[in-house]
């Protein structure tokens, strides 16, 4: 899942005709800063009802609408700002942000380019242009992230997004360095710890990666992906019982996560709890019907319980789904063993699941 940092510039110029209007705009801005978007929106609406030419309030309301995922409304408000002030680089940037959230990347790129033309040293604009370029599979994204960092060495979004791209390019040491910078600035940045953990995993430094996932979870106790990856590291390190606990936590947070059930089954297999492993493999298949590895794993559990027919049935299904290792097991264990139609999970009228 791509992690994109959205730059929102809460920059207000209060050019007012009355102290009351000024105070209202200050109050609306503070409500926005504290995440009370609907209350902030109501105040901006009331200001604009009185003065429909108030550029500051259009800008502020545009930011609020962005935060409320009202991208069409945000675009309209930023258009108003640009109408009254065609040289407002912030308005062009935020209009581009709203357009990109609407999947209109061509318009977004055009507006962000205008923002940069108006302010060539606009670090945040380069960073967000990198995001749009990345979404368009444009390799110039890396150049823009680096430009954003050069213009502002404290631009954490630029470092983070460059690291994300470096991980995808398999430049794991570079990604590690960029994310280490982010963490040094903000030790509570859970995603930075998570993605540094990914880089460490790719370098096969499982203990260090697990420690980064620990930190991600400490900063965000509901970070399901961090539990999943920490569990995988524990599995690699043969801490099966502890890994099982992490996968169980993922299931609590994301009950239809097929990978978590599959990984929990792997741990149960290693702990020789084959019947429980079969249940988890089957649940994984319920959420992902073509889960070749789950069929293979369940086949091994059936084999361990002495049920060769069911084991070979699963190995054949896994092989049909393209899992190469299944063919080895078929050759080793299944010659002369009849196979039947693969098992499937069926929901009963009572809501429970049975295997047919």
PyMOL commands that set and color helices and strands:
alter all, ss='L'
color gray80, all
select helices_A, chain A and resi 19-33+37-50+55-67+71-84+89-101+105-118+123-135+140-151+156-168+172-185+190-202+206-219+224-236+240-253+258-270+274-287+292-304+308-320+324-333
alter helices_A, ss='H'
color red, helices_A
select strands_A, chain A and resi 345-347+353-355
alter strands_A, ss='S'
color yellow, strands_A
deselect
rebuild
show_as cartoon
